Amino acid sequence: MNKIKIVYWSGTGNTQMMADKIAEGVNAAGKTAEVLVVDDVTAGDLQDDQAFALGCPSMGVEQLEEGVMEPFMMDLEGELSGKQVVLFGSYGWGNCEWMEDWVERCEKAGATVIGGEGITCLGEPDGDTNDELLNAGKALAEA
Ligand SMILES: Cc1cc2nc3c(=O)[nH]c(=O)nc-3n(C[C@H](O)[C@H](O)[C@H](O)COP(=O)(O)O)c2cc1C
């Protein structure tokens, strides 16, 4: 698979910046990143992809965004078995419980979360987070 999808929801652009950085890592590793807003993707679009990234900030009370991302995840859960995923998202003030829950949910559905945990950042990604995101993109390209 030469194309690697990076599917995300972002309200104010922070998680979008994270998606773009993962894409840079994918492209640097010689594959082609497709950065897609979750509104434009169905779970079925990922059926044939063995490795991809999913991004969403902490919304609600430590939850995925409920209008689009949560229904997308509910559809995707049945198709995650055996897949490798990078999870990422920005947060504002919480303890990253939303990401821990998301990792657990994907693992229960049979996916491997690359790196063993999600990539989180307070607000917009800084230098260290950008390095982590680049490396995640490279790992995805090699998955
Ligand atoms: C409706 C709403 C609910 C939020 N709930 C949480 C929360 O439970 N925990 C948290 O850490 N941040 C929360 N945030 C803050 C966002 O996660 C944070 O602003 C993040 O950087 C937004 O990412 P984005 O720019 O990709 O939309 C919330 C923001 C909004 C608008």
The ligand as an SDF file (V2000), in Angstrom:
LIG
                    3D

 31 33  0  0  0  0  0  0  0  0999 V2000
  -16.9080   21.6710   23.0760 C   0  0  0  0  0  0  0  0  0  0  0  0
  -15.4860   21.4610   23.5150 C   0  0  0  0  0  0  0  0  0  0  0  0
  -15.2040   20.5020   24.4690 C   0  0  0  0  0  0  0  0  0  0  0  0
  -13.8930   20.2900   24.8990 C   0  0  0  0  0  0  0  0  0  0  0  0
  -13.6380   19.3440   25.8610 N   0  0  0  0  0  0  0  0  0  0  0  0
  -12.3750   19.1500   26.2870 C   0  0  0  0  0  0  0  0  0  0  0  0
  -12.0800   18.1830   27.2840 C   0  0  0  0  0  0  0  0  0  0  0  0
  -12.9430   17.4790   27.7820 O   0  0  0  0  0  0  0  0  0  0  0  0
  -10.7780   18.0340   27.6780 N   0  0  0  0  0  0  0  0  0  0  0  0
   -9.7670   18.7950   27.1390 C   0  0  0  0  0  0  0  0  0  0  0  0
   -8.6120   18.6080   27.5320 O   0  0  0  0  0  0  0  0  0  0  0  0
  -10.0080   19.7230   26.2000 N   0  0  0  0  0  0  0  0  0  0  0  0
  -11.2750   19.9040   25.7360 C   0  0  0  0  0  0  0  0  0  0  0  0
  -11.5390   20.8410   24.7680 N   0  0  0  0  0  0  0  0  0  0  0  0
  -10.4310   21.6380   24.2170 C   0  0  0  0  0  0  0  0  0  0  0  0
   -9.9680   21.1210   22.8770 C   0  0  0  0  0  0  0  0  0  0  0  0
   -9.6140   19.7500   22.9450 O   0  0  0  0  0  0  0  0  0  0  0  0
   -8.7370   21.9260   22.4440 C   0  0  0  0  0  0  0  0  0  0  0  0
   -9.1220   23.2810   22.2560 O   0  0  0  0  0  0  0  0  0  0  0  0
   -8.0760   21.4120   21.2070 C   0  0  0  0  0  0  0  0  0  0  0  0
   -6.8410   22.0920   21.0050 O   0  0  0  0  0  0  0  0  0  0  0  0
   -8.9390   21.5890   19.9780 C   0  0  0  0  0  0  0  0  0  0  0  0
   -8.3000   20.9690   18.8800 O   0  0  0  0  0  0  0  0  0  0  0  0
   -8.6360   21.3830   17.3890 P   0  0  0  0  0  0  0  0  0  0  0  0
   -7.9690   22.7440   17.1390 O   0  0  0  0  0  0  0  0  0  0  0  0
   -8.0600   20.3140   16.5450 O   0  0  0  0  0  0  0  0  0  0  0  0
  -10.1260   21.4710   17.2750 O   0  0  0  0  0  0  0  0  0  0  0  0
  -12.8370   21.0700   24.3360 C   0  0  0  0  0  0  0  0  0  0  0  0
  -13.1450   22.0290   23.3740 C   0  0  0  0  0  0  0  0  0  0  0  0
  -14.4320   22.2410   22.9680 C   0  0  0  0  0  0  0  0  0  0  0  0
  -14.7200   23.2890   21.9180 C   0  0  0  0  0  0  0  0  0  0  0  0
  1  2  1  0
  2  3  1  0
  2 30  2  0
  3  4  2  0
  4  5  1  0
  4 28  1  0
  5  6  2  0
  6  7  1  0
  6 13  1  0
  7  8  2  0
  7  9  1  0
  9 10  1  0
 10 11  2  0
 10 12  1  0
 12 13  2  0
 13 14  1  0
 14 15  1  0
 14 28  1  0
 15 16  1  0
 16 17  1  0
 16 18  1  0
 18 19  1  0
 18 20  1  0
 20 21  1  0
 20 22  1  0
 22 23  1  0
 23 24  1  0
 24 25  2  0
 24 26  1  0
 24 27  1  0
 28 29  2  0
 29 30  1  0
 30 31  1  0
M  END
$$$$
